[in-house]
Amino acid sequence: MSDLVQHLPLFAAAYAILVVAAASPGPAVALLLGIGLGQGRRAALLTATGIACGSVVINAATMVGVGLLLAEAAWAMTLLRLLGAGYLLWLAWGAFRKARSGAAVPEAAPQPIRSAGALWSTGFLLQVTNPKAIVFWLAIAAVGATAGGGALTHAAFLAGAFAISFVIHGAWALALSSSPVRVLYGRFRRRIEGALGAFFAFAALKMALARS
C-alpha cells in the first residue's frame, strides 16, 4: 500500500494528460455523436465503455513495452495508421449511407438497433487503431507513473485510467444523446450525418498520409 501512495503524485501527472486526451474532440467524440443521436443514450454509453477498454489495452501495452516498440518500428506504425484509416473510412461510409436515408428520427431515443457487443466493439476498435491515442499513452508512459511499482500499483493505475476515460467519454455520450440535441438532429439529420461522414473521411486521409 505504501508503494501505491508513493506513486500517487505521478498518477496525478499522468492522469492530467489522459484527461486532456479524452476531453479533446476527435474521432471518438464524433463516433459518440453519431451513435448517440442515431441510437440513443444507452448505445452511446456502451460505445464509450468500448473506448475506455481500448484505452486500458493501450495503457497495458505501453507498460510492457509494446507501445514503445510500435513507436520505434516505422513499418508497425504505418500498418497501424492504415488499419485505423480503413476503419475510419468504414465509419464514414456508414455516416454517408445514413445521410442518404430518408427515414425519420423520433424525438424519443429509440432502442439500439445494434447489439451491445457490436457497439462495444465499435468503440474499442476505434481506440486501439488510433495512433493519436497511442502517442498520448506514450507521453503518459514517459511520466513513469508506475515505474518500480508492484502489481497493486499497476492495477490501480489501470483502474484509474479506465474510470477517467469512461467518465469523460460517458459525459460526451450523455450530452450528445440529450433531448435538445436529438431535436436538432431530427431537423438536420442529413446534414449532420453528412458532416460526420466528411469528418471521418478527412480523418482517415490525414491518418493515412501522416508521417510516423
N, C-alpha and C positions, 0 to 999 in steps of 0.2 A: 504493500500500500504506500509506503514512504517513497518507493521508486516512482509510483504514479504521481504523487504530489510534487515531486521534484520536476517532473516533466510538464506540469500544468502551464507555466509561462510560455513554453514552446508550443504547447497545444493552442494557446490563445493566438499566437502569431500565425500559426498555420491555418487556423480556422478563419482568421481575418481574410486571408487570401481566398479561401473557399467561399466565404460569404460574397465577396466581390464577383467571383466566377459564377456563382449560382444566380445572383441577382441581376447580372448583366443580360440584357435582351440578346437573344441569338436563336439558333435553330431549335433549341429545346423549348424556349418560350413560344416561338412560332408554332411548334407542334402542339403545345398545350392550348394555344389559342384556337387552332383548327379543331382539335378534338373536343375541347370544352364547349365551343359554340355549336358544333355539329351533333355531339352525342351526350352532352351534359356533364354535370359535376362529378358523378361517380367515375365516369370514363376518364376524365381528366386526372382525377386523383390516382387511379390505377396506373395511368401513364407516368405520373410524377413518381410513383413508387418504383417503376422500372428505371427511370432516370437516376434515382437515388441509389438503387442497387448497382447500376452501371458505374456510378462514381466510386462506390466501395470496391468494386472489382479493379478499377484503375488504381485506386489507392493501394490495395493489396499487392498489385503488380509492381508498383514503384517500390514498395517495401522490400520485395525480393529481387529487385534489380531489373525486372523485365522492361519497365519504363525507360530506364537508363540505356538498356540495350537497344530499344527502338530508337531512342534519340541519337545513338551513335551509328546505327546501321541505316544508311541512306535508303537502301532498297526496301527495308521494312517499313520505314515511314512513308515511302512512295506508295507501297502497296496499301497501307492503311488509309492514305489520303484517297486513293482511287476507290477503295471499298466504301469509304464514307461519302464520297461524291456520288457513287452509284446509288447509295441508299437515299441521299437527299433528292436525287433525280426521281426515284420511285415515289417519294413523298410529294414532289412537285407534280408528277403525273396524276396522283390521286386528287390533289387540290384542283388541278385544271379540269379533271373529269367531273368533280362536284360543281365547279363553276358553270359547266355546260348543262348540268341537270336543271330541269325546271321544277323539281319537287319543292313544295312549300315547307317552311320550317315553323313548327308550332312554338308559341311563346313559352310554354312549359317545357322543361327539359325532358326529352324522351329517354326511354331506357336504352342503354348502349346496344348497338346492333352488332358489335364485335365482342368476342369472348374476353373474359378477364385476362387470360393468358396472352391473347393477341395484343391487347392494349399494353400489358406489362412489357412484352417483347419489343413493341414499337419504341417505347421509351428507352429500354435497356440497350437495344441495338444502336439507336441514335447516339447514345452517350459513349459507348465503348468504341465506336468507329469515328469519333470526333477528335482529330488531332489537337484542336484547341483545348479540349478538356485534359488531354494528356500533358500538354505544355503547362497548364495550370498546376497539375498534380506534380510535375517535375519541380516546379517552383516551390510547392509545398514541401516536397521531399528535401529540397535544399535547406529548409529551415532546420531539419533534423529533429522533428518533434518527438520521434520515438527512438532516436539513436541511443543505443546502450540499454534500452528498456526491456523488461521481461514480457511474458505473454499477456499479463494483465494490462500492461501499458499499451501494447499493440491492439488488444481487443477493445479497450476503452476508446482509443483514438478512432478505430473503425466505426464503433457505435456512434461516436460524436459526429463523425463525417456523414454517416447515413442520416442522422437526425437533422443536421443543418441542411443538407441537400433536399431532404423530403419536406421540411418545413417551408423553405423558400420556394421550391417548385410547387409545393402544395398551395401556398399562398397565391402564386400565379394562377394555378388551376382554379381556385375558388373565385378569384377576381374575374378571370376571363370567361367563366361559365355563369356569372351572375345574371339575374333577370334583365337589368338595363342593357347590359352588353348583348344579351341574346335578342332583345327587341331590335337593337341596331343591326345585329346580324341578319335578322329576318328581313329587314328592309334592304340591306345592301349585301346580301349573301353572295351573289355572283362576283361583285367587285372585291369583297374580302377574300373569297377563295382564290380568285384570280391573282390578287396581290400576294397571297401566301404561296401560290404556285410559282410566281415570279421570284419571290424571295428565296424559296428552296432551290430553284434553278440557278439563280445568281450565286447562292452559297456553294452549290455543287461545283460550278465553274471556277469560283475563286479557290475552293479547296483543291480541285484537281490541278490547277495551274500554280499553286503556291509552291515556293521552294522549301526544301527540307530544312 
